[in-house]
Amino acid sequence: MISDFIMKLPIPFLKSKKAKNAYYLALLLEDEKISSVILEEELGKIKIVSKHRENLEGMIENLTQDELIGLIDRTISKAEEVLPPDIETHQTVFGVKETWVESDTKKIKKEQLAKLKKVCDSLDLTPIGFMVVSEAIANLMQSEEGAPLSAILIELGKKSVFLTLFRGGQISESVGGHITHSAPVTIDALLKQFTAPVLPAKIILSHSVEAKNASQHLIRHEWSKSLPFLHVPQITVLPDDFDAKAVAVGAANQMGFEVLGIDTTLPEEKEAEQKEPDEPIDDNFQKLSPTPPIARDNFGFVADEDIADQPIQKHSVQPIKEEKIHEEIPEESVDQVIEESFPIHHRSEDVMSITEDEKESDDIPPQTKEKINFSKYLSLFPKIGLPINLKLPKALKNKGLLISLIITGFVLFFGIGLVALYFYNVKAEVVLSVKPKEVTQEEDITFSLSSGNDFSQKIIAGKTVSTSIEGEATVNATGKKDTGDKAKGSVTLYNNANSKASLSSGTAIKSSNGITFTLDKDIELASASGDIFSGTKPGTAQVGVSAKDIGTESNLPSGTKFSIGGNSSLAAKNDNAFSGGSKKTLNVVSKSDIEKLRAELPKSLEKKAEEDLASKKSSDEIILPVLISSTLSKEKFDKDVDDEAKQVKLKATVIFEGISYDNASLEDFEKSILKDEYSQDISFAQNGIKNEIKNVKVQKNKDVSASLKITAGLLPKIDNGEVVNKLKNKSAKEAKEILATLPQVTSSEIKYSPNLFFLSGIFPRLPNNIKVTVQPE
């Protein structure tokens, strides 16, 4: 039964009689640790009085039910040691892993719920709710920092790691896995599984020994360039037992208690408490106290339902009920999160700058334009005053004439001053468009792994780059192997000598047609008997024989005679035909097939290896289109040598090595070669040097030789001082004629500042006011 999962929340501080202090238990079940936190409530205020943690050797899911109960019992007992003897904690809030909760229903999964039911039955615990530990941590951090959490929360253990991506205080994605190689490498790989277009540059490690050890490695870790960080992430390790504190604070808030020592009430709540009177709440506790709207509505806290009264259905197990207290907070858009996490700073000069087109906009009245163009020059002239007692000629006493003369004199004075001002203050910029001279040069160069840059020897420093690629290859088996049985039979041995003869097993006898057989066992022959008058009779013996080689040709007919070595006194003959000899040729794997696979597999993966190496290069690095070595590892053949087969397959990992070089080094070499060839004074058009590397070959020492074709646009050396001396005091027409004589100049433009159209035909008198700019065509 799941009868103990009850959601009755006693609120002793609301009863009319003064109640004893109440005690609650917060039990955290995480990947590789179990924590118990004892909470004491008095007059609506709650505090942490004790806590204890047990670290696990592996994942909590790998524990048997009895091991889980035993560890939880020991953790609770250690935490309860500070309590009075007559006090025990029963009412329990569970802090669980995110993976224990259904993502759609926000309820504990059936399998985990059954485990918790048995824990409660065995340890006499009364469950009053649960919450996800990672959400509790995010909630407490938001309460303390005053802003929704946008970060990556990492729970790091000895053998496993779990990552949770928070965006705007809400869980966006999560992923976990076993630690391979090292924690930073594993975390780097897991981060690539997130689908978010931008990752927050804040990584928070839940406190553990492993987290403290890994934090410095993570700070120094070079993150994969494919990870969408806007800048290097900041690494933070939470204080010890922060997760237990977070669950305790979350539970207290959900039950309406004030947490001593931690103020998690928002300003708007404090204001509401001052304005609104307390509402009476009966002992049945129909509704949870509201919590601040800071992403706590997804805690999964359960209230007001005794699931002990709910029978277990065959098709499902009812998890602890979750009650939504607030409306869901709308999810922030990606752009909002990015803008909040990574604010964009604008330079004030960019904001305040006004283009010349804006200044001369048609929206500005003509009178205003005139002031803009001339007011700053008018201010340069001193104010002109007339003597008060000036005696004017009689003809000038005419007021109209006097005014006309004054105006004429002022205009004349202004004009002369303006011309003088222009000649000594006007500035001119001469922009020369130069056609680069295109040249081509070829050089034989070497990219060396063992030497630095040596332009005099045409050596460019290189460095090794590598990649590992798994692959497989298959070839036809070409080996041949004969198989079959040897012919067998028996022969009669004859000894015509006067002494007995002994023959050992394996002694060869050869038939009259040249086929060799061997004796199956040791045999002894008696000597010949009789005399010259009565005749001699050879000693005889029967013995089994086997053909030396397989094949049907050993099936000899009866009466075949055999010789035994070079001994003329010994002979043999078969009375019956031999049989059993057979032969068949099989297709088998040969050693050459194995070597062929080892040669062909790297070749089949070369193109992929070159693409993979090219994808790993940095912006300033160039990888040559050649592989300097390939090595096979983790070889696995599906057939062995001499195994009968039509094909043989090889699976292996091929480690390829290539060579890269610094692009800036090659450009410096190219400029050095061109200057040595043409002139040290030449300059180059921007992006005017191009190259082509051909005939790339790998040398025995893994250096690479190649042919380099350089194509460059050379700009002439133009002495600005000489140009200025030629142009000063010249008219615009004369200046144009002079500029046209300069080498490689195709056109010129003269810009005056200020541009007074009626005076701009004359160059400034001061050389410092003339600027020469050379730009490629």
TIVEXDREN-697047 format. One line per 5 residues: number of its first residue (from 1); their letters; for each residue x negated, y, z of C-alpha. Coordinates in steps of 0.25 Angstrom, whole numbers, always signed. Example, Ala and Ser with C-alpha at 12.3 -4.5 7.8 and 13.67 -1.06 7.14 Angstrom:
2
1 = AS = -49:-18:+31 | -55:-4:+29
END
This chain:
777
1 = MISDF = +0:+0:+0 | -4:+14:-2 | +4:+18:+10 | -6:+26:+17 | -8:+37:+7
6 = IMKLP = +1:+47:+14 | +2:+62:+12 | +7:+66:+25 | -1:+78:+30 | +1:+81:+45
11 = IPFLK = +0:+96:+48 | -1:+95:+63 | -4:+110:+64 | +10:+113:+60 | +17:+105:+71
16 = SKKAK = +23:+112:+82 | +15:+104:+92 | +0:+106:+93 | -6:+94:+87 | -20:+87:+88
21 = NAYYL = -30:+90:+78 | -28:+82:+66 | -39:+75:+58 | -40:+72:+44 | -50:+64:+35
26 = ALLLE = -55:+68:+21 | -61:+56:+14 | -69:+58:+2 | -71:+46:-8 | -82:+51:-18
31 = DEKIS = -91:+44:-28 | -102:+39:-19 | -98:+44:-5 | -86:+44:+5 | -84:+55:+15
36 = SVILE = -75:+57:+27 | -72:+71:+32 | -64:+72:+45 | -55:+85:+46 | -49:+90:+59
41 = EELGK = -37:+99:+59 | -33:+108:+70 | -22:+119:+69 | -22:+119:+54 | -37:+120:+53
46 = IKIVS = -46:+109:+48 | -60:+106:+49 | -70:+95:+45 | -75:+88:+58 | -83:+77:+52
51 = KHREN = -87:+70:+39 | -95:+58:+34 | -100:+53:+21 | -104:+39:+16 | -112:+39:+3
56 = LEGMI = -109:+27:-6 | -119:+18:-14 | -111:+19:-26 | -97:+24:-32 | -86:+23:-22
61 = ENLTQ = -77:+16:-33 | -87:+4:-31 | -84:+2:-17 | -75:-10:-13 | -62:-6:-5
66 = DELIG = -69:-12:+8 | -82:-4:+5 | -74:+9:+3 | -65:+7:+16 | -78:+4:+24
71 = LIDRT = -85:+16:+19 | -73:+25:+21 | -71:+20:+35 | -86:+22:+39 | -85:+36:+33
76 = ISKAE = -73:+40:+41 | -78:+34:+54 | -91:+42:+53 | -83:+54:+51 | -74:+51:+62
81 = EVLPP = -85:+50:+72 | -84:+64:+77 | -69:+63:+80 | -63:+60:+94 | -61:+45:+96
86 = DIETH = -46:+45:+95 | -46:+53:+82 | -45:+46:+68 | -43:+52:+55 | -32:+46:+46
91 = QTVFG = -26:+57:+37 | -36:+57:+25 | -38:+65:+13 | -46:+58:+2 | -56:+65:-7
96 = VKETW = -57:+56:-19 | -65:+57:-32 | -59:+63:-45 | -59:+50:-52 | -50:+44:-41
101 = VESDT = -38:+53:-45 | -30:+52:-58 | -32:+64:-67 | -18:+65:-71 | -10:+62:-58
106 = KKIKK = -20:+67:-48 | -18:+55:-40 | -28:+44:-35 | -30:+33:-44 | -23:+20:-40
111 = EQLAK = -36:+12:-38 | -42:+22:-29 | -29:+25:-22 | -28:+10:-18 | -42:+11:-12
116 = LKKVC = -39:+23:-4 | -26:+16:+1 | -34:+4:+6 | -44:+14:+13 | -33:+21:+20
121 = DSLDL = -26:+7:+24 | -40:+2:+30 | -44:+15:+37 | -30:+20:+42 | -31:+33:+34
126 = TPIGF = -19:+41:+30 | -21:+48:+16 | -16:+62:+15 | -21:+66:+2 | -33:+66:-8
131 = MVVSE = -41:+76:-16 | -52:+75:-27 | -65:+78:-20 | -71:+86:-33 | -58:+94:-33
136 = AIANL = -59:+97:-18 | -74:+101:-20 | -70:+111:-31 | -58:+116:-22 | -67:+119:-11
141 = MQSEE = -78:+126:-20 | -67:+134:-26 | -62:+139:-12 | -77:+142:-8 | -81:+149:-21
146 = GAPLS = -67:+155:-24 | -67:+151:-39 | -63:+138:-46 | -74:+128:-48 | -80:+127:-62
151 = AILIE = -91:+117:-60 | -96:+103:-62 | -95:+95:-49 | -104:+83:-48 | -103:+71:-38
156 = LGKKS = -117:+65:-38 | -120:+51:-32 | -131:+41:-32 | -125:+34:-44 | -114:+42:-50
161 = VFLTL = -110:+56:-53 | -97:+63:-55 | -95:+76:-62 | -82:+85:-61 | -80:+97:-70
166 = FRGGQ = -72:+108:-63 | -67:+120:-71 | -59:+131:-64 | -58:+122:-52 | -52:+110:-59
171 = ISESV = -58:+97:-63 | -60:+98:-78 | -68:+85:-81 | -75:+74:-73 | -85:+63:-76
176 = GGHIT = -94:+54:-69 | -104:+42:-70 | -116:+35:-65 | -129:+42:-63 | -139:+37:-74
181 = HSAPV = -154:+42:-75 | -152:+54:-66 | -140:+63:-60 | -143:+75:-69 | -144:+67:-82
186 = TIDAL = -131:+59:-78 | -124:+73:-75 | -129:+79:-88 | -123:+67:-96 | -110:+67:-88
191 = LKQFT = -108:+82:-90 | -108:+79:-105 | -95:+72:-103 | -87:+84:-99 | -79:+90:-111
196 = APVLP = -79:+105:-105 | -85:+115:-116 | -92:+122:-104 | -97:+116:-91 | -98:+125:-79
201 = AKIIL = -112:+128:-75 | -110:+124:-61 | -113:+109:-56 | -109:+106:-42 | -114:+93:-35
206 = SHSVE = -106:+87:-24 | -116:+85:-12 | -124:+72:-12 | -138:+68:-10 | -138:+65:-25
211 = AKNAS = -133:+78:-28 | -143:+86:-20 | -154:+78:-27 | -149:+80:-41 | -146:+95:-39
216 = QHLIR = -160:+99:-42 | -161:+90:-54 | -148:+95:-60 | -153:+109:-58 | -166:+106:-66
221 = HEWSK = -158:+97:-76 | -158:+101:-91 | -143:+100:-94 | -140:+94:-108 | -138:+105:-118
226 = SLPFL = -125:+99:-123 | -119:+102:-109 | -110:+115:-110 | -116:+122:-99 | -117:+137:-101
231 = HVPQI = -129:+138:-92 | -137:+129:-83 | -127:+124:-72 | -129:+127:-58 | -131:+115:-48
236 = TVLPD = -124:+115:-34 | -123:+104:-24 | -111:+105:-14 | -114:+105:+1 | -114:+92:+8
241 = DFDAK = -99:+87:+11 | -93:+98:+2 | -84:+87:-4 | -79:+83:+9 | -77:+97:+14
246 = AVAVG = -69:+100:+0 | -60:+88:+3 | -58:+92:+17 | -55:+107:+13 | -45:+103:+2
251 = AANQM = -38:+93:+11 | -37:+104:+22 | -31:+114:+12 | -21:+104:+6 | -16:+101:+21
256 = GFEVL = -15:+116:+24 | -27:+116:+34 | -37:+127:+36 | -51:+122:+34 | -60:+127:+45
261 = GIDTT = -73:+134:+40 | -69:+134:+26 | -59:+145:+21 | -53:+140:+8 | -41:+149:+8
266 = LPEEK = -40:+159:-4 | -38:+173:-1 | -24:+173:-8 | -20:+162:+2 | -24:+170:+14
271 = EAEQK = -16:+181:+9 | -4:+172:+7 | -6:+166:+21 | -5:+180:+27 | +8:+184:+19
276 = EPDEP = +16:+171:+20 | +20:+165:+33 | +18:+150:+36 | +29:+141:+31 | +34:+130:+41
281 = IDDNF = +29:+116:+37 | +35:+104:+43 | +28:+91:+47 | +32:+84:+34 | +23:+93:+26
286 = QKLSP = +30:+94:+13 | +20:+102:+6 | +5:+104:+6 | -1:+118:+10 | -4:+125:-3
291 = TPPIA = -19:+126:-6 | -26:+138:-13 | -24:+137:-28 | -39:+135:-31 | -38:+121:-38
296 = RDNFG = -34:+114:-26 | -21:+109:-32 | -28:+97:-39 | -34:+92:-26 | -25:+80:-27
301 = FVADE = -20:+81:-13 | -8:+73:-9 | +3:+77:+1 | +16:+73:+6 | +17:+59:+1
306 = DIADQ = +16:+46:+8 | +12:+36:-2 | +12:+25:+8 | +27:+25:+5 | +24:+23:-9
311 = PIQKH = +24:+8:-14 | +12:+5:-24 | +18:+3:-38 | +13:-8:-46 | +9:+1:-57
316 = SVQPI = +2:+12:-49 | -3:+16:-36 | +2:+30:-31 | -9:+39:-28 | -9:+50:-18
321 = KEEKI = +1:+61:-22 | -5:+74:-26 | +3:+86:-24 | +1:+99:-33 | +1:+111:-24
326 = HEEIP = -2:+122:-34 | +1:+123:-49 | -11:+119:-57 | -21:+130:-60 | -22:+132:-75
331 = EESVD = -35:+126:-81 | -45:+137:-85 | -49:+138:-99 | -63:+134:-103 | -66:+149:-107
336 = QVIEE = -62:+154:-93 | -70:+144:-86 | -82:+147:-94 | -80:+162:-92 | -79:+160:-77
341 = SFPIH = -91:+151:-76 | -100:+158:-85 | -96:+173:-86 | -101:+180:-98 | -109:+193:-95
346 = HRSED = -109:+204:-105 | -120:+214:-107 | -115:+228:-104 | -122:+233:-116 | -115:+224:-125
351 = VMSIT = -102:+229:-119 | -105:+243:-120 | -112:+244:-134 | -104:+251:-145 | -108:+248:-159
356 = EDEKE = -110:+259:-169 | -98:+255:-177 | -90:+257:-164 | -96:+271:-162 | -93:+275:-177
361 = SDDIP = -79:+268:-177 | -68:+275:-185 | -60:+277:-172 | -70:+288:-167 | -65:+302:-172
366 = PQTKE = -75:+309:-182 | -77:+320:-172 | -82:+310:-161 | -91:+303:-172 | -97:+316:-174
371 = KINFS = -100:+318:-160 | -106:+305:-158 | -115:+307:-170 | -120:+321:-166 | -118:+325:-152
376 = KYLSL = -130:+318:-146 | -139:+327:-156 | -132:+340:-153 | -135:+338:-138 | -150:+339:-142
381 = FPKIG = -149:+354:-145 | -150:+365:-134 | -138:+373:-131 | -139:+387:-139 | -135:+400:-132
386 = LPINL = -135:+414:-137 | -140:+426:-129 | -128:+433:-123 | -133:+447:-126 | -137:+444:-140
391 = KLPKA = -136:+456:-149 | -130:+452:-163 | -132:+460:-175 | -120:+468:-180 | -117:+458:-191
396 = LKNKG = -116:+447:-181 | -106:+454:-172 | -96:+448:-181 | -91:+436:-172 | -88:+427:-184
401 = LLISL = -101:+429:-191 | -108:+427:-177 | -101:+413:-175 | -105:+409:-189 | -120:+412:-187
406 = IITGF = -120:+405:-174 | -114:+392:-180 | -123:+393:-192 | -135:+394:-183 | -131:+383:-174
411 = VLFFG = -128:+373:-186 | -142:+377:-192 | -149:+375:-178 | -141:+362:-176 | -145:+357:-190
416 = IGLVA = -160:+360:-189 | -160:+353:-175 | -153:+341:-180 | -163:+339:-192 | -174:+341:-182
421 = LYFYN = -168:+331:-173 | -166:+321:-184 | -180:+321:-189 | -186:+319:-175 | -176:+310:-169
426 = VKAEV = -170:+301:-180 | -174:+287:-181 | -175:+278:-193 | -175:+263:-194 | -180:+257:-207
431 = VLSVK = -175:+243:-209 | -183:+235:-219 | -177:+222:-226 | -189:+213:-229 | -188:+201:-238
436 = PKEVT = -196:+190:-231 | -206:+183:-240 | -203:+168:-240 | -215:+159:-239 | -216:+144:-238
441 = QEEDI = -227:+136:-232 | -229:+121:-229 | -238:+115:-218 | -241:+101:-212 | -238:+101:-197
446 = TFSLS = -238:+92:-186 | -228:+91:-174 | -237:+85:-163 | -232:+79:-149 | -246:+80:-144
451 = SGNDF = -250:+94:-147 | -245:+108:-145 | -243:+118:-156 | -256:+120:-165 | -253:+129:-177
456 = SQKII = -267:+128:-182 | -266:+113:-183 | -251:+114:-188 | -246:+107:-175 | -233:+109:-169
461 = AGKTV = -230:+104:-155 | -219:+94:-154 | -212:+86:-143 | -205:+73:-142 | -190:+72:-142
466 = STSIE = -183:+58:-140 | -169:+52:-140 | -164:+38:-137 | -153:+32:-146 | -146:+19:-145
471 = GEATV = -144:+10:-157 | -143:-3:-164 | -147:-10:-177 | -145:-23:-184 | -153:-31:-194
476 = NATGK = -151:-44:-201 | -158:-56:-195 | -169:-61:-205 | -176:-72:-197 | -175:-86:-201
481 = KDTGD = -175:-98:-192 | -174:-113:-195 | -167:-122:-186 | -163:-136:-186 | -167:-150:-180
486 = KAKGS = -179:-159:-182 | -178:-173:-188 | -179:-185:-179 | -182:-200:-180 | -191:-211:-176
491 = VTLYN = -204:-217:-182 | -212:-230:-181 | -227:-227:-177 | -237:-236:-182 | -252:-238:-176
496 = NANSK = -261:-246:-185 | -273:-243:-176 | -280:-254:-167 | -277:-245:-155 | -264:-239:-149
501 = ASLSS = -260:-225:-152 | -252:-215:-144 | -244:-203:-150 | -239:-192:-141 | -225:-185:-143
506 = GTAIK = -226:-174:-154 | -236:-182:-162 | -234:-177:-177 | -231:-187:-188 | -230:-183:-202
511 = SSNGI = -221:-190:-213 | -225:-193:-226 | -218:-181:-232 | -225:-172:-222 | -215:-169:-211
516 = TFTLD = -220:-169:-197 | -213:-176:-185 | -217:-178:-171 | -216:-189:-161 | -205:-188:-150
521 = KDIEL = -213:-195:-139 | -226:-201:-136 | -229:-215:-142 | -239:-226:-141 | -243:-236:-153
526 = ASASG = -249:-249:-151 | -261:-253:-160 | -260:-261:-172 | -260:-277:-170 | -265:-289:-179
531 = DIFSG = -277:-291:-187 | -282:-291:-202 | -278:-305:-205 | -264:-305:-198 | -262:-290:-201
536 = TKPGT = -261:-278:-192 | -248:-273:-186 | -248:-258:-182 | -242:-253:-168 | -229:-246:-169
541 = AQVGV = -219:-238:-161 | -206:-230:-163 | -205:-215:-159 | -196:-204:-162 | -200:-192:-170
546 = SAKDI = -195:-178:-173 | -198:-169:-185 | -207:-157:-182 | -198:-147:-189 | -183:-146:-192
551 = GTESN = -177:-149:-205 | -171:-159:-213 | -184:-163:-220 | -188:-171:-208 | -176:-181:-210
556 = LPSGT = -186:-191:-216 | -181:-205:-221 | -184:-218:-215 | -198:-224:-219 | -205:-211:-219
561 = KFSIG = -220:-213:-215 | -227:-204:-205 | -242:-201:-203 | -247:-198:-189 | -258:-187:-189
566 = GNSSL = -271:-192:-196 | -271:-206:-190 | -270:-217:-201 | -267:-228:-190 | -254:-221:-186
571 = AAKND = -241:-220:-195 | -226:-219:-193 | -213:-222:-201 | -198:-219:-198 | -189:-231:-199
576 = NAFSG = -177:-222:-200 | -174:-208:-206 | -176:-196:-198 | -164:-186:-196 | -159:-174:-189
581 = GSKKT = -168:-164:-196 | -161:-151:-200 | -164:-136:-203 | -157:-123:-204 | -162:-109:-206
586 = LNVVS = -156:-98:-197 | -155:-83:-198 | -162:-77:-185 | -168:-64:-180 | -182:-62:-183
591 = KSDIE = -193:-53:-176 | -193:-44:-189 | -178:-42:-187 | -180:-37:-173 | -191:-28:-177
596 = KLRAE = -183:-23:-189 | -172:-19:-179 | -182:-11:-170 | -186:-3:-182 | -172:-1:-188
601 = LPKSL = -165:+4:-176 | -173:+16:-174 | -172:+20:-189 | -157:+19:-188 | -156:+29:-176
606 = EKKAE = -167:+39:-181 | -156:+48:-187 | -148:+48:-175 | -161:+50:-166 | -165:+62:-175
611 = EDLAS = -151:+69:-173 | -151:+66:-158 | -165:+72:-157 | -161:+84:-165 | -149:+86:-156
616 = KKSSD = -158:+87:-144 | -167:+98:-148 | -167:+112:-142 | -165:+125:-150 | -180:+127:-151
621 = EIILP = -184:+113:-154 | -185:+106:-168 | -185:+91:-169 | -192:+85:-181 | -184:+75:-190
626 = VLISS = -193:+63:-186 | -193:+53:-175 | -207:+50:-170 | -204:+37:-163 | -193:+27:-159
631 = TLSKE = -193:+17:-148 | -183:+6:-145 | -178:+3:-131 | -167:-6:-125 | -168:-15:-137
636 = KFDKD = -157:-26:-138 | -157:-36:-149 | -144:-45:-151 | -153:-57:-156 | -167:-62:-153
641 = VDDEA = -177:-66:-163 | -174:-80:-169 | -159:-79:-165 | -150:-83:-176 | -143:-71:-181
646 = KQVKL = -139:-63:-194 | -142:-50:-187 | -149:-44:-175 | -145:-31:-168 | -154:-21:-160
651 = KATVI = -148:-11:-150 | -158:-2:-144 | -161:+12:-139 | -171:+20:-148 | -179:+31:-142
656 = FEGIS = -183:+41:-153 | -193:+52:-152 | -194:+64:-161 | -203:+77:-161 | -198:+91:-159
661 = YDNAS = -205:+104:-160 | -203:+119:-155 | -197:+127:-167 | -204:+140:-162 | -217:+132:-163
666 = LEDFE = -215:+129:-177 | -211:+143:-180 | -223:+148:-174 | -232:+139:-182 | -224:+143:-195
671 = KSILK = -227:+158:-192 | -242:+155:-189 | -243:+147:-202 | -236:+158:-210 | -245:+169:-204
676 = DEYSQ = -257:+162:-207 | -253:+160:-221 | -248:+174:-224 | -251:+185:-213 | -251:+186:-199
681 = DISFA = -243:+199:-201 | -231:+193:-207 | -218:+191:-200 | -206:+182:-202 | -191:+185:-205
686 = QNGIK = -182:+180:-193 | -179:+165:-195 | -188:+167:-208 | -196:+154:-206 | -190:+141:-210
691 = NEIKN = -197:+127:-210 | -195:+113:-215 | -202:+101:-209 | -204:+90:-219 | -212:+77:-220
696 = VKVQK = -211:+74:-205 | -220:+62:-201 | -223:+55:-188 | -238:+53:-185 | -243:+41:-177
701 = NKDVS = -245:+50:-164 | -230:+55:-166 | -234:+68:-171 | -226:+73:-183 | -232:+79:-196
706 = ASLKI = -223:+87:-205 | -223:+97:-217 | -218:+111:-213 | -212:+120:-224 | -212:+134:-219
711 = TAGLL = -203:+145:-226 | -204:+159:-220 | -200:+173:-223 | -211:+182:-221 | -209:+197:-218
716 = PKIDN = -220:+207:-221 | -228:+215:-211 | -222:+229:-211 | -229:+240:-203 | -218:+248:-197
721 = GEVVN = -228:+259:-194 | -232:+261:-208 | -217:+261:-213 | -214:+272:-203 | -226:+280:-207
726 = KLKNK = -221:+279:-222 | -207:+282:-219 | -208:+294:-209 | -204:+308:-215 | -199:+300:-228
731 = SAKEA = -185:+301:-234 | -176:+289:-234 | -178:+288:-249 | -193:+288:-247 | -193:+278:-236
736 = KEILA = -185:+268:-244 | -195:+269:-255 | -207:+267:-245 | -199:+255:-238 | -197:+248:-252
741 = TLPQV = -212:+247:-254 | -214:+238:-241 | -216:+223:-244 | -204:+214:-244 | -194:+225:-241
746 = TSSEI = -182:+224:-249 | -173:+235:-242 | -174:+245:-231 | -164:+253:-223 | -166:+266:-215
751 = KYSPN = -157:+268:-203 | -157:+282:-196 | -153:+285:-182 | -146:+295:-181 | -141:+294:-195
756 = LFFLS = -139:+308:-200 | -135:+306:-214 | -140:+320:-219 | -154:+318:-213 | -156:+303:-214
761 = GIFPR = -164:+304:-226 | -177:+307:-219 | -185:+298:-210 | -188:+302:-195 | -201:+310:-193
766 = LPNNI = -205:+302:-181 | -211:+288:-184 | -206:+282:-171 | -192:+285:-176 | -193:+275:-188
771 = KVTVQ = -191:+260:-186 | -194:+249:-196 | -187:+236:-195 | -190:+224:-204 | -179:+214:-207
776 = PE = -179:+202:-217 | -170:+203:-228
END
